[in-house]
Amino acid sequence: MDNRLSATPQSATSPSLGLTLWRQTWPMAIGVLALLGFQLVDSAFIARLGTAPLAAQSFTFPLSFLVIGVQVGLGIAIAAMISRTLGAGEQERARRLGSLVLVAGTVLIALLALLLWWVQEPVFALLGADTATRGLIRAYWAPQLLAAWLGAALYFGYSLFRAHGDTRLPGKLMVITSLVNLVLDPLLIFGIGPWEGLGLPGAAWATTLAFACGLLVLGRRLLRADWLSGRGLGGELARSARPFAGIAGPAMISQLMPPLAAVLAISVVAGLGETTVAAWGLASRLETVSLMVVLAMTMSLPPWLGRCYGAGDWDQIHRLMKLALKVVMLWQLGLGVVMAGAAPWVALALSGNPEVRDDLATLIRFLLPSYALLGICMLVVSAGNALGWPLRAMLLSCTRLFIFYLPCLWLGAQLGSLTGLALGAATGNLLAGLAAWRMLRRILDRPQRRARCQEGLGPHRPISGTSCNGPN
């Protein structure tokens, strides 16, 4: 990593800084692993039903990612706005913001779920699903959208806790909901004793029940935390709607780009056959699991950066970003190399179909090592929304997908079938990571900011009585 990213002589790998980052990240990493792990387990169980149900589930991923993209974009804005407000010492305003965003977010996701149910037939036909596959999707889609809505409500609650510096409860609840899902999955998919399972829809109902359990626990803790307020919501809405939209709008567009790219990607993959679609679906699940540390840091780091932004402490921001990027690069590259070496055994554990296993092993070998650079891009986009440059973060996200990833994916598929597809996707990830690193270095190392730091002034003077030495 280039030392120019650090604007201060203090080491970016300060033990206290690293320890605080570890304490904030590890609960989220475990939670993300559990949450994404149960999604991978879902796909592994469904794979035992046959290639057709697995392909049907894979066709739903782009639209499921659409819901997730909206909820994550709103969650980013929630964490950024509330953490900045807390960094500036405005406790009562933070309570009002918490109440507003929880209500507005759940209503918006409910409307989106209804829309996706209404347009399912033409959309899945456009993606390449045949009549038989659309029949399987139809039975699965309603409970899956219900699960998505409950999961979004749960995620908004997590964002509120993260904004207040509490990553442990979200991490614990992710583990609890994952365990509940893990227990319910085989019962509802395959049945037990004389009771026949529900098949593919059983996976969605298991997720629905798991998220409902998590919401019950989260709701009780929110009521005790005193982070919500019903006073002055009208005035707060008028005051905060525009700045919130200024963060949430670009953040949602950034998060909606991956689902749109996934729609286009699976259209390319569908041309290679049902077996490849099934393998691509499993690889997509494995991707999110393998990026668990990156995803955890994109949730734990922005609230901390937001507090530093609110307090005007750019020196701490420089040190945090340099440390975080080193961690992401070393962890993700090491994991990618190990997973690539173990690709045949990983594929064997995830699928019983020999053809699907072979295709999945090929995808793992090429894609997993490239996630080191993809992780850097994801971290930079996440940090951008917390540090006051959401438009740049949105443009970076769009560039990653539509300038690098999709063109390389399409070109690879044209040149070399599945192997070319995997190589093209990996090349797109590498180019995106390099572009993100260059953009971050330019933003955080502007000459005028460095000059002010050298003069001992700092980019901003911290607000009196505030601190960003770590979330409370």
Number of C-alpha atoms within 10 A of each C-alpha: 10 8 9 14 20 23 24 18 9 11 12 24 15 13 10 11 18 17 12 14 20 14 15 24 24 18 22 29 24 19 26 27 24 24 23 22 22 24 22 22 21 25 26 18 21 27 24 15 16 14 20 18 22 28 27 27 25 22 28 21 17 21 21 18 20 23 24 22 22 24 28 23 23 29 28 27 27 28 30 32 27 28 30 24 23 24 27 21 19 13 13 14 20 23 21 22 25 24 17 20 20 21 12 11 19 20 13 14 22 18 11 17 21 13 11 18 13 11 10 17 16 11 16 21 14 12 18 17 22 12 12 10 19 20 13 19 25 16 16 23 21 18 19 23 23 20 21 24 25 23 24 24 21 25 24 24 23 23 28 30 23 29 32 19 20 19 26 20 18 24 23 18 22 28 23 19 24 27 17 18 26 21 12 19 25 21 19 22 23 20 16 11 8 6 10 12 17 18 22 26 23 25 28 27 23 26 28 22 18 24 28 17 16 22 20 11 13 18 13 10 14 14 10 9 10 9 19 20 16 12 13 10 16 11 10 14 15 9 11 15 13 12 12 18 14 17 24 26 20 22 28 23 19 28 26 26 21 21 20 17 17 21 23 16 22 21 18 20 24 20 13 15 10 18 23 23 27 32 29 25 24 28 23 16 21 22 17 19 21 19 25 23 23 30 21 23 25 22 28 28 24 25 34 32 31 28 34 28 26 27 24 22 22 24 19 22 23 19 22 21 21 20 19 21 20 14 16 22 18 11 15 25 18 14 16 22 17 14 20 19 13 14 22 18 12 17 24 16 11 22 25 16 17 12 13 23 25 18 22 29 22 21 28 25 23 23 22 26 22 23 26 25 25 26 29 28 29 24 25 23 26 25 28 23 29 28 21 15 16 23 19 19 28 24 14 23 27 20 18 25 21 16 15 21 23 21 16 24 22 20 16 21 22 14 12 13 15 20 16 20 26 24 22 26 25 26 19 23 25 22 20 24 24 14 17 24 19 10 16 20 16 12 14 18 16 12 11 10 18 19 15 14 17 13 9 10 12 19 16 15 11 19 14 9 9 17 20 21 15 19 23 10
